[in-house]
Amino acid sequence: MIEDLGGVTPKLVVSSLNALLLRHEVIAQNIANVSTENYTAQRVSFDEYVANFSLAADSPSSQKILAQEIESINALVADKNALIQSTGEEVEIDKEVIELTETVLKYRALLEANSKRGEIMGMAVRGRGGR
């Protein structure tokens, strides 16, 4: 199938983009509640799930396992509450702005990398001459 052309990479990119969007929403919620009494900052923990993928991604035999793991992560992201954890600490606006900046940069980097990947695949389909 054409959707499997790129292996698990596009699926992992989509999962990561969705998780970063969730992180953005949580940071916005933290900022909105900076003055709310007894509100504690929340964080989205997703990076550790993605970090485990780089170890197994080199093996062609692991593609099916990786695809299953991505589906598990997608279920976590869809649930939202499964990835959101309270820090137990008050919201620090400076820390939130730093987290927000990091999140936006990661999101943009993934979009740009995915775009470049699409360009490369397009060149491969058209041939080197761009016909």
Beta strands, then each sheet from edge to edge (+ up, - down):
strand 1: 42-44
strand 2: 84-86
sheet 1: 1+ 2-
end
